[in-house]
């Protein structure tokens, strides 16, 4: 078993304005079949609709916002868990005045994203 301190991974600016990402677990940490990380959204930041060939799970640990699932908008808050099935367009919007932070998990490595907007 490997224990990885979340402080070992550095936050990096994303290509999405107002969003930072930190990889916690993946190939660089010795994982062969899973990817885990964190997303940090500044107020007003939007991760546009995108999809993957594999499912993706999220858990909100700070703030509130909106999950975008196809043409639906679903309010999200601390403690919520979200599952995006493979091939289903999904994204997030921080429409609050504070940070929105979440953990993400893929049952694979190097999951490609296809943006649909």
Secondary structure, 3 states (H helix, E strand, C coil): CCCCCHHHCCCEECCCCCEEEEEEECHHHCCCCCEEEEEEECCCCEEEEEECCCCEEEEEEECEEEEEECCEEEEEECCCEEEECCCCCEEEECCCCCCEEEEEEECCCCCCCEECC
